[in-house]
Amino acid sequence: MGEWTVVGEIALLQIQRSKFGDGRVYTPGPIVAVERLRLTLAGVYGLVDGSWILDRHHRDHPDSKNRWSERRALSVGFTSHYTHMCDLFRSTTPRFGR
């Protein structure tokens, strides 16, 4: 294995508790900041006020669409891209409104 390149520090850990909105309007309410993450083959748990909460993409979450695949178990974003993504989804995608 080669040398590691530092790309930044972890600024925020979050999980998605449930579905976003109704399919027409984006509502960030289901996103919650967590104290730490537990990553397993089935997906992610987040620690909130001393309790482990399943992320919506975890295979065992009741509303998961990820039951037979680990393809969407974890997402990584960069704070430098956050403003761009917010602008993109708010202005160009009809599914996501203000």
N, C-alpha and C positions, 0 to 999 in steps of 0.2 A: 504494500500500500504506500502511496506517495505522501508528500507533505500535505498538511491540512491548511486551508485558507480560511481565516476568520472573516465572516461576512457580516457580523453584527451580534448584538446581544439579544436575548429573548426579552421583549418588552411587555408582553401580555399573553396570558393563557386564557382561552375561552372554550366553551362548549355550546352546542346548539341543543336546547332542551326539547323543542318541538318544531313543527312546520312554520315557515315564514308566511305570514299573511294568508290571503285567500286566493292567491294566484294572480291577482291584479295589482295589489299594492304590497310593497315590501315593508314589513314591520320588523325592526331589529329586536323586539322584545324577547324572543326566544334565546337570544345570545346572552350568556352570562359569563362574567369573569370568574375564574377559579383560582384557588390557591396553588394547586399542583395538578398534574395530569398523571394518569396511569394508562399506559399504552399496552394493549394485549393483542393477540392475533384476531380477536373478535371486534376490536375497536377501542375507543377511548372512554375513560371515566374521568370526571372532574371532581375535585374536592371543594365543596361549598359548605361553609359553617360546620365543619366536622363530619359531613356526610358525603359519600361517594355517589355521584349522579351520572347516569348513563348519557352519553352524547347521542343525539338522534341517529347518527350514522353507525352506532354500535350495533352489531348483529342481534343482540338481545333486547334492544329498545322496542317497545310495543308498536311504534310508528316507523320503524326502520324499513328502508327499501334496499338494505344491504345484507339481506339474510344469507345469501349464498356466495357472496363475493367480498373480498377485502379491498377492492379497488378504491373505495372512498372512505376508508377508515380514518384518515388524517389529512388535514389540509394545512399548508404552511404558507403564510403570507408575509410580505415585507412592508414595514411601515412606510418606506419610501414610495410604495405603489398604492397605498391606501386611498389617498386623495384622488388619484387617477381612476381607480376602480369605482369609487363613490360617484364621481362625475359621469363615468361611462354608464353605469346602471341606472342612474337617475334620469339621464337625458336621452339615451338612445334605445333603451329596451322598454317597450310599452308595458310589459308585465310588471315592471318596477316603477311605481309612481312616487311623487314627493309626499 
